Amino acid sequence: MLSPLGLALTLLLSPAPVAAAGPPAATGPTPLLAGPVKVERLDNGFTVVLVPFASPGVTAYFTLVRAGSRDEVEPGKSGYAHLFEHLMFRGTATVSAQDYKRRMQALGAENHAFTTADYTLYVPTVASAAIPELVALDAERFEHLSYTGAAYKDETGAVMGEYNKNAASPMLPMEEALRALAFTKHTYGHTALGWKRDVEAMPGAYDYSRSFFRRFYTPDDCTLFVVGDFDAAKVSELVRAEYSGWTGRRAESRVAVEPEQTAPRAQALTWRNATAPRLIEGFRVPAAAELRDTAALAVAGSIVLGASSDIYQRLVVKEQKVIELSFDPDDALSRDPGLLSFDAKLKPSTSFDEVIGAVDDAFAEVGRGRVPAEKIDAVRRHLTNAVVLRLDTPVEVATELARWTALTGDTGSLQAYVDALGAVTAEDVARVSRTYLVPAHRNVVTLTAAGPATPSGAHAKGATR
């Protein structure tokens, strides 16, 4: 997404000693950041988070819009949150797109954005001396974005091109199939790119795009994260001067509640070109704001699917039946109940059922409480350290703070999550495994090349739909 700035973060985190058996010792919250974090809220609802950071002369200035593909509730209108990631660089009535680009380049800014199911994040990083001009430029585009019909069509074409590029890989159709399989009512049933048919229809929906902007790009739906080397009082004054006139209230997104899943689901896909057999599997899990469960699920998932797990060491390293096995507990984080998932690329001689069965059996063992306490403690420490160690630049700090704020609505939830990781017990890990990481919550999508080389047993342990 962004190139690292290579700047050091001063952390006050040192792992607390924990006994090999029993729950972790109660040591109290462990501060992630060395400096005080200041949170301000303007009268219009715009929230500003100021984070001093040891990055001489460099500051990240990230704006979180708490709207993503989750909010695309109207039929036929998926992909618009992602479209606005593009449109927000189109300028205003007083600052053209060309002028905006020229001025940002003159500031030496790294200036990008990305969209997820739950939020959109705008991520300029600049020399600290450029902050006054950046504040004015960003306030202008968020309050007064303007684009012509021709510019709109250009961006819808770019979005269509991005969709087609991603569709050239088997992973997009697999991700689309997994989401549609797991979510029959909720808008998590489509990806942030949207359905192809909806993206194709975007050029004729200029008026709808304007209404989307009015509904979600409002001050009470946005949070600004300023992380780096800056004068907090001066930045606060600038932000209040430039953003206080912004008006509007976020529209309610009537997101459907997804019914409880009570049986395994599976779907088999074929790919037009040569490819190794692939598998993507997801278990329905609670929302990220359920911090105790979220932390325990990260530990359970890492025990079974991480690079040091028995499954990985056996199937990937020793027996080499699986070419790749990828799991990231952060992928399970979502505003509403979502999916804890992994993907695998198999040798042609390996059946899908062997991998699915191995995962089921491993989670069942965890659910029975048969994982040694010292292993749980080691994984818990590893996950905690992973969060801390990636907070090494203003970009990473702002990104993580924004993500957790988007998922929970709480600017302090990153710290709360790390504290929850530190409090995970063996019983927590067993409980979430036998509650959520079970066949009844399982969704599986398999993919093979078109032809006779489909591995045996591709549809076992799940009803094809």
N, C-alpha and C positions, 0 to 999 in steps of 0.2 A: 504493500500500500504506500508507505513512505520510507525513504531511506533513513537509517538511524543517524542521529546527530552525533553519537559517540560522546555524550556528555555524562558526567558522573552524578549519581544521586546519593546524597548522604542519608542513610537509613538508620533508624534507631531500633532495628529489629534484630533480636538475637533469640534463637529458639530456646524455649523454657525446658528444663529437664523434666522428662516424663518417665515414670516407671514402666518397665517392660510389660507388666501385667496390670490390668485394671484401667480405669478411666484416666485421662490426662490430668495432671495436677492443676489445680486452679491457680493461675498466675495472673489473671486480670488481662485486660486488653493490651495488645502489643502495638504501639504506634507504627504505622507504615511510613509516614512522612516526617521529615525532620522539622519542617517549619509549620507555623500555625495556618490553618485553612480558614478563610473568611468567606461566609456565605451572606449575600445581600439579596433582598427582593424589592424590586421597584413597585410603585403603586399599580402599574399595569400588569403585574404578575411576572415580569421578566426576572429570572434568577441569575445571579452572577456569583461564580465560585472563583476566588482568588487564591492561588497556591504558590507561595514563594518556592523557588527551586534553584539549586546551585548550577546554573547554566549561563555563565557570564555573557551578556549581550544577546541572548536568544530567548524568545518567548513563543509558546504555542497559544493560539487564540481560537479555540474550538467552539462551535455553536451546535448544540444538540437540539434537533427537532424531534419530539417524542411521537413521531408518526412514521410508520413503515408499511409494508405490505399487509400487515395485520389489519390496518384501517381501511383497506380496499374492499368494502362490504357490498358495493353495488355490483350486480351481475354484469359481466362484460367489461369491467373497469379495473382489471388487475394491471400492475406495473406502473402506476402513476407516481407512487412515492419515489421509485427509481428514476422516472422521467424527470422529476423535479431536482434530483441530484444534478442533472444536466442543465435544466432551464435556469437554475439559480446563478449561472455564470453569464446570463444573457443581458445583464445591465438593467438600467432604469431609464426613465424619460430624461434624466439630467446627466447620467453617466452611461454612455453606450457600452456595448459588450467589448468593442475594440479598446475604448478608453480604460475600462475596468482592467482588461488584460494587461494593457501597457503600464498602468499605474502599479498593479501588483508585481509585474516583472521589475519595475524600477525599484520597488521595495525589497527585491531579492527574495520574495516569498515563495515557499513551497505551498501550493494551493490546490487542494483536492477535496474529494468528498466520497462517502460510500453509504450504501443503503442496506438495511437488514429487514427482517420481518417486523421488528419492533421499533426501529428508529432510523433516522438519517443524521449523519454527522458531517459537518463542514470543518475542514482541518487545516486552515492556514497557519504557517509557522514563519515568523519574521524576526529580523533584528529588532531588539527591544526599542531602539530609537525610532522605529517606524510605527510604533503602536498608535500614536495619535491619528495618523492618516488611515491606518487600518480600521480603527474604531469607526471613523466616519464612513468609510467605504462599505463596511459590512452592515452597519445600521441602515444605510441607504438601500442596499439591495434586499434586506429582509423586510423592510417596511414598504418599499416602492418598486419591487420587481416589475419589469415591463418587458414584453416581447411581442413582436409582430406575428401575424399568421405565417409569414414565410420563415421566420426564425423558428417558430414552433414546429413546422414541418421538417426543417433541417434536423432538429433535435430528435424528433420521433424517428427519423431515418437513422440517426446514430444509435438510438436505442435498439432499433430493429437489427442493425448490424452487430451490436453487442450480443443480442440474443442468438443470432445465427452463428456467431463465433463460438459461443458456449455450447450450442447444440451440436457442434462438430465433435464434441467429446461425449462418450457414453454416460458421463457422470450427471449431465443435466437431465436427460430423460429418466435416469434412475432416481434422481432427487425429486423430480416432478411426480413420478409414480409413487415413491415412498410417502410424500406429503399427501397426495390424493388418497392413498390407502389408509393412512393413519387418521386423517381429519376429514370427516364427511360433512361437517357443518361449519366448523371454524375456518377463518380465513388463512390459517396456517396451511390449509390445503393447497395453496399455490406458493411458488417461490417469489423472491423479491423481484425477479425479472418479469414475472407475470406470465400468463398463458400466451402462446404465440398468436392465437386468433385475436386476443385483446390488443397485443402490441401492433398487429397489422392494422387494427381499426383506429389506432391513436390519431393519425393525421386528420381525421374528420371530427375530432373532439376538442377543438380549441376552446370553446366556451366551457366545456366541462373542466378543462385544465384550470381555467381561471377560478372556478368555484372550488376546486380542490385546494388551490393556494389560499383562498380566503378562509377555508374551513380549518386548515391545519397549521399554516404559517402565521401564528399569533403569538404575542409576547408571553402569554401564560402557558404556552406549550413548549417554550424554548428555554434552554439553560446555556449560559456562556461560561466556559472554563478557560481561565487565563492562568497558564502555568509557566513559570520561568523567572527571568531576571527583570523585574519591573518595580515601579513605585506604586504600591497598592492604593494609596490615597489618591494619586493622580489618575490612575486607571479608573477607579471608582467614580471620580468626578467626570471624567470623559464619557464613561458609559452612561451615567445618569443624564448628561447633557444630550447625548445623541439618540438614546433609546426611549426616553420618557414619553415622547410624542407618539410612539407606536401604539395602536389600538387594536381591538378585536378580542374575541373569546373563542377558544377552541370548540369546534363542533363535537358532539358526542358520537363515537363510533359504536354502532349497535352490533358488536361482534357476537356471533352466536356461540353459546356454550356447547362444547363438544361432549357428546354422550360418553359415558364410561365404556371403555373397551373391555369386553368379556371373553373374547376368543382370539386366537392367533389369526393373522391375515397374511397372505402372500400373493405375489404376482410375479410372473416370469416374462421377461422381455427378450427380444432378439435384436442383434445389431447387424447392420448391413455389411460392415467391414470385418476383417479379421480382428479378433480381440481375445485376450485371455478371459476366462469366465470371471464374472464379478458378482459381488454380493454386497448389498447395503441393508442393514438391519437397525431398527429403532424400537425402543421400548417407551411407552407412554409414561411420563414422569411429571411431578408437580412443577409449578411455576418457580422461577428463581428466587422470588421473595420468601419462599418457604426455606429459609436459610439453613435450618438444621438438617432437613432432608436433602437440600441441594448439596451441602458439604459432604454428607454421608454418601450420597450417590456418586460424587466425584471420586471418593475413596474406593467404593465398591467397584465402579467401572474401571478404575486404574488397576486394581488388584487382578481383575479378570482379563482385561484387554490391553493393559499397558505393555511397554517394551520389555519389562522385567517379569511379566506374568508367565505362568506355566504354559498357557495356550500359545503365547507368542514364541516362547523359547522352544516349545515342542514343534509346532506346525510351521513356523517360519525359519527358525535357526537350525534345529536338529534334523527334522524329517523333510524340511523344504517342500511341504505340500502346499503351502501358501506363499505366494510371491511377495505380497504386501498385506499388512494388517494395520489400519490406521484408526486411532481413537484419540479424541481430544475432549476432556470433560467440559470445556468451555462451550462446545457446540450444543450442549444440552440446556444452556441458559436461555430462558425465554420469559417474556412478561406473563403469559398465560401458560397453563400446562402444555409441555412440549414433548420432545423426543431425546432420549439418550441413545446415541447411535454410533455405529462403527461401519467401516467398509473394508472389504478384502478383495484382493485379486488372487485367483487360485490357479494352480497348475491344472491343465486339462484333465488329468487323471484323478483329481480330488473332487469328491462329491460335495455339493452344497450342504447336504445333510450332516456330513461329518463336522463341518465348521459350526453349523447351527446347533447340533447336538452337544458339541464340546462347550459352547458358550452357555447353553441351558444348564448343563451339568455343573459347570463351574459356579454359576450364580446360585444354583441350588445348594452347593456346598457352603458358599458364603452365607446364605440365608439360614443354614443350620448352625451357624456360629462356629464353623470348623477352621477358621483362619487364625493362625497364631497372633496373639496380641502384638508381638514385636513387629510382625509384618504390617499390620494395620498402622502401627505407630510410624514405621518407616515411610509408608506411602503418604500418610497424612503430613508428615514433615516435608516430604518431597514436593507435594502439591503446594504447601504453604510457601516454601522457598521459591518455587517456580513463579508464583505471583509476585513475590518481593523482587526477585532478580530481574524480571522484565520491566520493572519500574525504574529504568536507568536513564531515561531522557524525558524532557517535557512532553514530547509527543506521546510516549507510552503512558505517562501518568494521566494526561488529559483524556486519552482514549479509554483507559480503564475506569476512570471516574465517571466519564460520560456513559459508558456502557451500563454500569451498575445503577446509575441514576435513571437511565431509560427503562431498565427492567423493573425497578422497584419504586421509582418516584422519590427516592431518598438519596440525597447527595452524600450521605455517610455510609451507604450500604457496602462499598468496597471494603472499608475497614471492618464492618460487621460480618462480611463473608469470611474474611481472614480469621477473625475471632471465632466464627463458627467452625472453621476447619480445625482450629486448635482445640476445640471442645468435642470433636467427634469421638465417640466411644465404639467399642466392639459391638455392643448391642445396637447402636444406631446403624452400623454397617449391615448387620444381619437383618435388622428390621426392614430397611428400605429394599434390600435384595429380595426378601420373600414377599414384599408387598408390591413392588413395581417391576422388578427385573425377572419376570416370570413369563411363561409362554402365553398366558392370556393377554398380556400387554405387548406382545411381540408383533412387529410388522416387518416383513422381509420382501425385498425386491431382488431378483436374480437377473443376470444378463449373460447371454451367450451369443457367439457369432451365429448368424443364420446358417443352417446346415445340420449335418448329422452328429456334430461333436458335442451335443449337450451332455453335461455330466449326469450320471444316474442320480435318481432321487431328488430332482430339483424342486419338486413341489411337496415333498413330505413335510409333516409337522405344521401344515398351515393350509387353509382353504384358499384356493386360487380365486381371485375376483377380477 
